[in-house]
Amino acid sequence: MLRLLTLCVLLVFGATALAADMPEFALTIRNQMFEPAQLTVPANTKFKLLVKNADSTPSEFESTDMNREKIVLPNSTINVYIGPLDKGSYKFFDDFHQDTGKGVLIAE
C-alpha cells in the first residue's frame, strides 16, 4: 500500500514539474483579431498557449491544422496544450469572427 501511495505522489509531482518546465506563449484576442497574428514557436516541443480574450464578446480559438477548438469567454484566458509540431506553419482562427480573427503559428 505504501508503495502505491509513493508511486501516486511521484506521478502527481512529476507531472507538475513537467508542466512547469513547458514553454508558454501568449495570444490576445482584441477587437476580434489575434495579437500577434503570427507567432513563432519551437518545433518538436510541446508547449502551452495562453489565449486571452480582451473583448466583451465570446471568441473561439480553433485550428484544423492542430486539431484544437476551444471557446474563450469575454475577459478570460484559456490554456491550449499543443505539440510537438513538425517544422512548418499552422493556421488558426476565431470561429465566431472568421472575417477578422485569423493567425498562424510558425514552428521552427
N, CA, C and O atoms as a GROMACS GRO file, in nm:
protein
  432
    1MET      N    1   0.082  -0.119   0.000
    1MET     CA    2   0.000   0.000   0.000
    1MET      C    3   0.087   0.126   0.000
    1MET      O    4   0.058   0.222  -0.072
    2LEU      N    5   0.192   0.124   0.081
    2LEU     CA    6   0.282   0.239   0.087
    2LEU      C    7   0.350   0.262  -0.047
    2LEU      O    8   0.368   0.377  -0.088
    3ARG      N    9   0.387   0.155  -0.116
    3ARG     CA   10   0.449   0.168  -0.249
    3ARG      C   11   0.354   0.235  -0.347
    3ARG      O   12   0.394   0.322  -0.425
    4LEU      N   13   0.227   0.196  -0.343
    4LEU     CA   14   0.128   0.253  -0.433
    4LEU      C   15   0.111   0.402  -0.404
    4LEU      O   16   0.105   0.482  -0.497
    5LEU      N   17   0.102   0.438  -0.279
    5LEU     CA   18   0.088   0.578  -0.240
    5LEU      C   19   0.211   0.658  -0.285
    5LEU      O   20   0.197   0.768  -0.339
    6THR      N   21   0.328   0.605  -0.264
    6THR     CA   22   0.452   0.671  -0.306
    6THR      C   23   0.454   0.690  -0.458
    6THR      O   24   0.492   0.797  -0.506
    7LEU      N   25   0.415   0.588  -0.531
    7LEU     CA   26   0.411   0.597  -0.676
    7LEU      C   27   0.313   0.706  -0.722
    7LEU      O   28   0.343   0.782  -0.813
    8CYS      N   29   0.196   0.712  -0.659
    8CYS     CA   30   0.097   0.814  -0.694
    8CYS      C   31   0.151   0.954  -0.669
    8CYS      O   32   0.133   1.043  -0.752
    9VAL      N   33   0.216   0.974  -0.556
    9VAL     CA   34   0.274   1.104  -0.523
    9VAL      C   35   0.381   1.143  -0.625
    9VAL      O   36   0.385   1.257  -0.670
   10LEU      N   37   0.466   1.050  -0.660
   10LEU     CA   38   0.570   1.078  -0.758
   10LEU      C   39   0.510   1.113  -0.894
   10LEU      O   40   0.559   1.203  -0.962
   11LEU      N   41   0.407   1.043  -0.934
   11LEU     CA   42   0.342   1.072  -1.062
   11LEU      C   43   0.280   1.211  -1.064
   11LEU      O   44   0.294   1.283  -1.162
   12VAL      N   45   0.213   1.248  -0.956
   12VAL     CA   46   0.150   1.380  -0.949
   12VAL      C   47   0.255   1.490  -0.951
   12VAL      O   48   0.244   1.585  -1.028
   13PHE      N   49   0.355   1.478  -0.867
   13PHE     CA   50   0.457   1.584  -0.861
   13PHE      C   51   0.545   1.583  -0.985
   13PHE      O   52   0.593   1.689  -1.027
   14GLY      N   53   0.568   1.469  -1.044
   14GLY     CA   54   0.644   1.461  -1.168
   14GLY      C   55   0.572   1.530  -1.281
   14GLY      O   56   0.634   1.602  -1.359
   15ALA      N   57   0.441   1.510  -1.291
   15ALA     CA   58   0.361   1.576  -1.395
   15ALA      C   59   0.359   1.726  -1.373
   15ALA      O   60   0.363   1.803  -1.469
   16THR      N   61   0.352   1.769  -1.246
   16THR     CA   62   0.354   1.912  -1.216
   16THR      C   63   0.487   1.973  -1.256
   16THR      O   64   0.491   2.083  -1.311
   17ALA      N   65   0.596   1.904  -1.230
   17ALA     CA   66   0.729   1.955  -1.267
   17ALA      C   67   0.741   1.965  -1.418
   17ALA      O   68   0.796   2.063  -1.469
   18LEU      N   69   0.690   1.867  -1.490
   18LEU     CA   70   0.696   1.872  -1.636
   18LEU      C   71   0.615   1.989  -1.690
   18LEU      O   72   0.660   2.058  -1.782
   19ALA      N   73   0.497   2.013  -1.635
   19ALA     CA   74   0.413   2.124  -1.680
   19ALA      C   75   0.481   2.257  -1.650
   19ALA      O   76   0.470   2.351  -1.729
   20ALA      N   77   0.551   2.266  -1.538
   20ALA     CA   78   0.619   2.391  -1.503
   20ALA      C   79   0.734   2.419  -1.598
   20ALA      O   80   0.766   2.536  -1.622
   21ASP      N   81   0.797   2.316  -1.652
   21ASP     CA   82   0.909   2.334  -1.744
   21ASP      C   83   0.864   2.357  -1.888
   21ASP      O   84   0.946   2.388  -1.974
   22MET      N   85   0.735   2.343  -1.916
   22MET     CA   86   0.683   2.356  -2.052
   22MET      C   87   0.686   2.504  -2.096
   22MET      O   88   0.642   2.591  -2.021
   23PRO      N   89   0.737   2.532  -2.216
   23PRO     CA   90   0.737   2.670  -2.265
   23PRO      C   91   0.594   2.722  -2.280
   23PRO      O   92   0.503   2.648  -2.315
   24GLU      N   93   0.578   2.851  -2.255
   24GLU     CA   94   0.448   2.916  -2.268
   24GLU      C   95   0.456   3.030  -2.368
   24GLU      O   96   0.556   3.102  -2.374
   25PHE      N   97   0.350   3.045  -2.446
   25PHE     CA   98   0.339   3.154  -2.542
   25PHE      C   99   0.200   3.214  -2.527
   25PHE      O  100   0.108   3.145  -2.483
   26ALA      N  101   0.185   3.341  -2.562
   26ALA     CA  102   0.058   3.409  -2.538
   26ALA      C  103   0.002   3.472  -2.666
   26ALA      O  104   0.075   3.527  -2.748
   27LEU      N  105  -0.128   3.461  -2.678
   27LEU     CA  106  -0.205   3.530  -2.781
   27LEU      C  107  -0.313   3.610  -2.711
   27LEU      O  108  -0.367   3.567  -2.609
   28THR      N  109  -0.345   3.726  -2.764
   28THR     CA  110  -0.456   3.806  -2.712
   28THR      C  111  -0.555   3.829  -2.824
   28THR      O  112  -0.517   3.860  -2.937
   29ILE      N  113  -0.681   3.815  -2.793
   29ILE     CA  114  -0.788   3.849  -2.887
   29ILE      C  115  -0.837   3.988  -2.847
   29ILE      O  116  -0.890   4.008  -2.738
   30ARG      N  117  -0.820   4.082  -2.938
   30ARG     CA  118  -0.861   4.221  -2.915
   30ARG      C  119  -0.923   4.273  -3.044
   30ARG      O  120  -0.865   4.260  -3.152
   31ASN      N  121  -1.041   4.333  -3.032
   31ASN     CA  122  -1.114   4.381  -3.150
   31ASN      C  123  -1.135   4.269  -3.250
   31ASN      O  124  -1.127   4.289  -3.371
   32GLN      N  125  -1.161   4.150  -3.198
   32GLN     CA  126  -1.190   4.030  -3.278
   32GLN      C  127  -1.074   3.990  -3.370
   32GLN      O  128  -1.095   3.930  -3.475
   33MET      N  129  -0.951   4.024  -3.328
   33MET     CA  130  -0.831   3.986  -3.402
   33MET      C  131  -0.729   3.928  -3.303
   33MET      O  132  -0.727   3.965  -3.185
   34PHE      N  133  -0.644   3.838  -3.352
   34PHE     CA  134  -0.538   3.782  -3.270
   34PHE      C  135  -0.416   3.872  -3.271
   34PHE      O  136  -0.377   3.924  -3.376
   35GLU      N  137  -0.357   3.891  -3.154
   35GLU     CA  138  -0.233   3.968  -3.141
   35GLU      C  139  -0.133   3.881  -3.067
   35GLU      O  140  -0.159   3.842  -2.953
   36PRO      N  141  -0.022   3.848  -3.125
   36PRO     CA  142   0.017   3.873  -3.264
   36PRO      C  143  -0.056   3.777  -3.358
   36PRO      O  144  -0.099   3.668  -3.318
   37ALA      N  145  -0.069   3.819  -3.482
   37ALA     CA  146  -0.134   3.734  -3.582
   37ALA      C  147  -0.041   3.622  -3.629
   37ALA      O  148  -0.086   3.521  -3.683
   38GLN      N  149   0.089   3.641  -3.608
   38GLN     CA  150   0.187   3.536  -3.640
   38GLN      C  151   0.275   3.515  -3.518
   38GLN      O  152   0.334   3.609  -3.465
   39LEU      N  153   0.282   3.390  -3.474
   39LEU     CA  154   0.357   3.356  -3.353
   39LEU      C  155   0.454   3.244  -3.385
   39LEU      O  156   0.414   3.140  -3.438
   40THR      N  157   0.581   3.264  -3.352
   40THR     CA  158   0.684   3.162  -3.376
   40THR      C  159   0.703   3.080  -3.249
   40THR      O  160   0.720   3.134  -3.139
   41VAL      N  161   0.699   2.947  -3.266
   41VAL     CA  162   0.714   2.853  -3.154
   41VAL      C  163   0.821   2.751  -3.192
   41VAL      O  164   0.852   2.734  -3.310
   42PRO      N  165   0.877   2.682  -3.093
   42PRO     CA  166   0.979   2.582  -3.125
   42PRO      C  167   0.916   2.456  -3.186
   42PRO      O  168   0.813   2.408  -3.138
   43ALA      N  169   0.979   2.403  -3.288
   43ALA     CA  170   0.935   2.277  -3.347
   43ALA      C  171   0.973   2.163  -3.254
   43ALA      O  172   1.066   2.175  -3.174
   44ASN      N  173   0.902   2.053  -3.263
   44ASN     CA  174   0.932   1.930  -3.189
   44ASN      C  175   0.931   1.948  -3.037
   44ASN      O  176   1.003   1.878  -2.965
   45THR      N  177   0.851   2.043  -2.989
   45THR     CA  178   0.842   2.072  -2.847
   45THR      C  179   0.696   2.094  -2.808
   45THR      O  180   0.626   2.171  -2.873
   46LYS      N  181   0.651   2.026  -2.703
   46LYS     CA  182   0.517   2.052  -2.654
   46LYS      C  183   0.519   2.184  -2.579
   46LYS      O  184   0.615   2.214  -2.507
   47PHE      N  185   0.413   2.266  -2.595
   47PHE     CA  186   0.408   2.395  -2.528
   47PHE      C  187   0.265   2.430  -2.489
   47PHE      O  188   0.169   2.369  -2.536
   48LYS      N  189   0.255   2.531  -2.402
   48LYS     CA  190   0.125   2.581  -2.359
   48LYS      C  191   0.102   2.716  -2.423
   48LYS      O  192   0.187   2.804  -2.418
   49LEU      N  193  -0.016   2.730  -2.485
   49LEU     CA  194  -0.056   2.855  -2.546
   49LEU      C  195  -0.163   2.919  -2.458
   49LEU      O  196  -0.269   2.860  -2.436
   50LEU      N  197  -0.135   3.038  -2.408
   50LEU     CA  198  -0.230   3.113  -2.327
   50LEU      C  199  -0.306   3.206  -2.420
   50LEU      O  200  -0.246   3.293  -2.483
   51VAL      N  201  -0.436   3.188  -2.431
   51VAL     CA  202  -0.518   3.270  -2.522
   51VAL      C  203  -0.610   3.355  -2.435
   51VAL      O  204  -0.699   3.304  -2.368
   52LYS      N  205  -0.586   3.487  -2.438
   52LYS     CA  206  -0.664   3.582  -2.358
   52LYS      C  207  -0.764   3.654  -2.449
   52LYS      O  208  -0.727   3.704  -2.555
   53ASN      N  209  -0.888   3.657  -2.406
   53ASN     CA  210  -0.990   3.732  -2.480
   53ASN      C  211  -1.013   3.864  -2.407
   53ASN      O  212  -1.074   3.867  -2.301
   54ALA      N  213  -0.963   3.973  -2.465
   54ALA     CA  214  -0.978   4.105  -2.406
   54ALA      C  215  -1.107   4.174  -2.451
   54ALA      O  216  -1.134   4.287  -2.411
   55ASP      N  217  -1.185   4.107  -2.534
   55ASP     CA  218  -1.311   4.163  -2.584
   55ASP      C  219  -1.426   4.133  -2.489
   55ASP      O  220  -1.413   4.053  -2.396
   56SER      N  221  -1.539   4.198  -2.514
   56SER     CA  222  -1.658   4.179  -2.430
   56SER      C  223  -1.753   4.075  -2.488
   56SER      O  224  -1.864   4.056  -2.438
   57THR      N  225  -1.711   4.007  -2.594
   57THR     CA  226  -1.791   3.901  -2.655
   57THR      C  227  -1.709   3.772  -2.659
   57THR      O  228  -1.586   3.778  -2.661
   58PRO      N  229  -1.775   3.656  -2.661
   58PRO     CA  230  -1.700   3.530  -2.668
   58PRO      C  231  -1.628   3.515  -2.801
   58PRO      O  232  -1.668   3.572  -2.903
   59SER      N  233  -1.520   3.439  -2.798
   59SER     CA  234  -1.444   3.405  -2.917
   59SER      C  235  -1.414   3.256  -2.911
   59SER      O  236  -1.446   3.189  -2.814
   60GLU      N  237  -1.351   3.206  -3.017
   60GLU     CA  238  -1.313   3.066  -3.017
   60GLU      C  239  -1.178   3.050  -3.086
   60GLU      O  240  -1.160   3.095  -3.199
   61PHE      N  241  -1.085   2.988  -3.016
   61PHE     CA  242  -0.957   2.952  -3.076
   61PHE      C  243  -0.980   2.818  -3.144
   61PHE      O  244  -1.014   2.719  -3.080
   62GLU      N  245  -0.960   2.815  -3.276
   62GLU     CA  246  -0.980   2.691  -3.349
   62GLU      C  247  -0.870   2.674  -3.453
   62GLU      O  248  -0.824   2.770  -3.515
   63SER      N  249  -0.829   2.549  -3.471
   63SER     CA  250  -0.731   2.515  -3.573
   63SER      C  251  -0.756   2.374  -3.622
   63SER      O  252  -0.747   2.278  -3.545
   64THR      N  253  -0.786   2.362  -3.748
   64THR     CA  254  -0.797   2.228  -3.806
   64THR      C  255  -0.658   2.169  -3.827
   64THR      O  256  -0.641   2.048  -3.820
   65ASP      N  257  -0.558   2.254  -3.851
   65ASP     CA  258  -0.420   2.208  -3.868
   65ASP      C  259  -0.367   2.142  -3.741
   65ASP      O  260  -0.291   2.045  -3.748
   66MET      N  261  -0.405   2.195  -3.624
   66MET     CA  262  -0.355   2.144  -3.496
   66MET      C  263  -0.461   2.063  -3.420
   66MET      O  264  -0.436   2.015  -3.310
   67ASN      N  265  -0.579   2.049  -3.481
   67ASN     CA  266  -0.688   1.972  -3.420
   67ASN      C  267  -0.724   2.026  -3.281
   67ASN      O  268  -0.731   1.950  -3.184
   68ARG      N  269  -0.746   2.158  -3.273
   68ARG     CA  270  -0.781   2.223  -3.147
   68ARG      C  271  -0.903   2.311  -3.168
   68ARG      O  272  -0.920   2.370  -3.275
   69GLU      N  273  -0.988   2.319  -3.066
   69GLU     CA  274  -1.108   2.403  -3.070
   69GLU      C  275  -1.149   2.432  -2.927
   69GLU      O  276  -1.184   2.340  -2.852
   70LYS      N  277  -1.146   2.561  -2.889
   70LYS     CA  278  -1.178   2.595  -2.751
   70LYS      C  279  -1.239   2.735  -2.744
   70LYS      O  280  -1.185   2.829  -2.802
   71ILE      N  281  -1.350   2.747  -2.675
   71ILE     CA  282  -1.417   2.876  -2.657
   71ILE      C  283  -1.342   2.958  -2.553
   71ILE      O  284  -1.294   2.906  -2.453
   72VAL      N  285  -1.332   3.090  -2.580
   72VAL     CA  286  -1.268   3.183  -2.488
   72VAL      C  287  -1.374   3.286  -2.447
   72VAL      O  288  -1.412   3.372  -2.527
   73LEU      N  289  -1.420   3.277  -2.325
   73LEU     CA  290  -1.522   3.370  -2.277
   73LEU      C  291  -1.466   3.512  -2.268
   73LEU      O  292  -1.344   3.530  -2.263
   74PRO      N  293  -1.555   3.612  -2.267
   74PRO     CA  294  -1.508   3.751  -2.257
   74PRO      C  295  -1.422   3.774  -2.133
   74PRO      O  296  -1.450   3.721  -2.025
   75ASN      N  297  -1.318   3.852  -2.149
   75ASN     CA  298  -1.229   3.890  -2.039
   75ASN      C  299  -1.178   3.770  -1.960
   75ASN      O  300  -1.173   3.773  -1.837
   76SER      N  301  -1.139   3.665  -2.031
   76SER     CA  302  -1.084   3.547  -1.965
   76SER      C  303  -0.970   3.490  -2.048
   76SER      O  304  -0.945   3.532  -2.161
   77THR      N  305  -0.900   3.394  -1.988
   77THR     CA  306  -0.785   3.331  -2.052
   77THR      C  307  -0.801   3.180  -2.047
   77THR      O  308  -0.846   3.125  -1.946
   78ILE      N  309  -0.764   3.113  -2.156
   78ILE     CA  310  -0.765   2.967  -2.159
   78ILE      C  311  -0.624   2.917  -2.185
   78ILE      O  312  -0.538   2.991  -2.234
   79ASN      N  313  -0.600   2.791  -2.152
   79ASN     CA  314  -0.475   2.724  -2.183
   79ASN      C  315  -0.503   2.622  -2.291
   79ASN      O  316  -0.599   2.545  -2.283
   80VAL      N  317  -0.417   2.621  -2.394
   80VAL     CA  318  -0.427   2.523  -2.501
   80VAL      C  319  -0.290   2.455  -2.510
   80VAL      O  320  -0.188   2.520  -2.533
   81TYR      N  321  -0.288   2.324  -2.491
   81TYR     CA  322  -0.163   2.248  -2.498
   81TYR      C  323  -0.146   2.198  -2.641
   81TYR      O  324  -0.236   2.134  -2.697
   82ILE      N  325  -0.031   2.228  -2.699
   82ILE     CA  326  -0.005   2.198  -2.840
   82ILE      C  327   0.131   2.132  -2.855
   82ILE      O  328   0.225   2.160  -2.780
   83GLY      N  329   0.137   2.043  -2.952
   83GLY     CA  330   0.264   1.989  -2.990
   83GLY      C  331   0.288   1.850  -2.937
   83GLY      O  332   0.205   1.789  -2.870
   84PRO      N  333   0.406   1.804  -2.970
   84PRO     CA  334   0.508   1.869  -3.052
   84PRO      C  335   0.466   1.879  -3.198
   84PRO      O  336   0.402   1.789  -3.253
   85LEU      N  337   0.504   1.991  -3.260
   85LEU     CA  338   0.473   2.016  -3.401
   85LEU      C  339   0.598   1.999  -3.487
   85LEU      O  340   0.708   2.034  -3.446
   86ASP      N  341   0.579   1.945  -3.606
   86ASP     CA  342   0.686   1.943  -3.704
   86ASP      C  343   0.710   2.086  -3.752
   86ASP      O  344   0.623   2.172  -3.737
   87LYS      N  345   0.827   2.111  -3.809
   87LYS     CA  346   0.853   2.243  -3.867
   87LYS      C  347   0.748   2.273  -3.973
   87LYS      O  348   0.711   2.187  -4.052
   88GLY      N  349   0.701   2.398  -3.972
   88GLY     CA  350   0.600   2.438  -4.070
   88GLY      C  351   0.509   2.545  -4.013
   88GLY      O  352   0.532   2.597  -3.904
   89SER      N  353   0.404   2.576  -4.088
   89SER     CA  354   0.307   2.676  -4.044
   89SER      C  355   0.171   2.610  -4.022
   89SER      O  356   0.130   2.520  -4.095
   90TYR      N  357   0.103   2.658  -3.918
   90TYR     CA  358  -0.023   2.601  -3.873
   90TYR      C  359  -0.123   2.714  -3.852
   90TYR      O  360  -0.106   2.799  -3.765
   91LYS      N  361  -0.227   2.715  -3.933
   91LYS     CA  362  -0.327   2.822  -3.926
   91LYS      C  363  -0.421   2.800  -3.808
   91LYS      O  364  -0.451   2.687  -3.769
   92PHE      N  365  -0.468   2.913  -3.752
   92PHE     CA  366  -0.573   2.911  -3.650
   92PHE      C  367  -0.667   3.027  -3.679
   92PHE      O  368  -0.632   3.119  -3.753
   93PHE      N  369  -0.786   3.022  -3.620
   93PHE     CA  370  -0.885   3.126  -3.645
   93PHE      C  371  -0.985   3.133  -3.531
   93PHE      O  372  -0.993   3.043  -3.447
   94ASP      N  373  -1.060   3.242  -3.530
   94ASP     CA  374  -1.170   3.260  -3.435
   94ASP      C  375  -1.296   3.221  -3.511
   94ASP      O  376  -1.341   3.294  -3.600
   95ASP      N  377  -1.353   3.108  -3.477
   95ASP     CA  378  -1.470   3.058  -3.550
   95ASP      C  379  -1.589   3.151  -3.539
   95ASP      O  380  -1.677   3.150  -3.626
   96PHE      N  381  -1.595   3.235  -3.433
   96PHE     CA  382  -1.705   3.328  -3.417
   96PHE      C  383  -1.685   3.456  -3.498
   96PHE      O  384  -1.781   3.529  -3.522
   97HIS      N  385  -1.563   3.484  -3.539
   97HIS     CA  386  -1.530   3.606  -3.614
   97HIS      C  387  -1.431   3.571  -3.726
   97HIS      O  388  -1.317   3.618  -3.728
   98GLN      N  389  -1.476   3.488  -3.818
   98GLN     CA  390  -1.386   3.433  -3.920
   98GLN      C  391  -1.332   3.539  -4.016
   98GLN      O  392  -1.226   3.519  -4.076
   99ASP      N  393  -1.402   3.649  -4.032
   99ASP     CA  394  -1.355   3.752  -4.125
   99ASP      C  395  -1.235   3.829  -4.072
   99ASP      O  396  -1.153   3.877  -4.150
  100THR      N  397  -1.221   3.841  -3.938
  100THR     CA  398  -1.111   3.919  -3.880
  100THR      C  399  -1.014   3.835  -3.796
  100THR      O  400  -0.896   3.868  -3.789
  101GLY      N  401  -1.061   3.730  -3.734
  101GLY     CA  402  -0.980   3.654  -3.640
  101GLY      C  403  -0.905   3.541  -3.707
  101GLY      O  404  -0.950   3.427  -3.710
  102LYS      N  405  -0.786   3.575  -3.761
  102LYS     CA  406  -0.703   3.475  -3.829
  102LYS      C  407  -0.559   3.489  -3.783
  102LYS      O  408  -0.513   3.598  -3.750
  103GLY      N  409  -0.488   3.375  -3.781
  103GLY     CA  410  -0.348   3.380  -3.744
  103GLY      C  411  -0.277   3.254  -3.785
  103GLY      O  412  -0.336   3.162  -3.840
  104VAL      N  413  -0.146   3.252  -3.757
  104VAL     CA  414  -0.065   3.136  -3.793
  104VAL      C  415   0.046   3.116  -3.689
  104VAL      O  416   0.108   3.213  -3.644
  105LEU      N  417   0.068   2.990  -3.652
  105LEU     CA  418   0.184   2.952  -3.572
  105LEU      C  419   0.292   2.903  -3.666
  105LEU      O  420   0.265   2.821  -3.754
  106ILE      N  421   0.412   2.952  -3.649
  106ILE     CA  422   0.527   2.907  -3.728
  106ILE      C  423   0.616   2.826  -3.635
  106ILE      O  424   0.672   2.879  -3.539
  107ALA      N  425   0.628   2.696  -3.664
  107ALA     CA  426   0.714   2.609  -3.583
  107ALA      C  427   0.850   2.602  -3.652
  107ALA      O  428   0.862   2.559  -3.766
  108GLU      N  429   0.953   2.645  -3.579
  108GLU     CA  430   1.091   2.646  -3.632
  108GLU      C  431   1.182   2.564  -3.544
  108GLU      O  432   1.302   2.553  -3.572
   0.00000   0.00000   0.00000
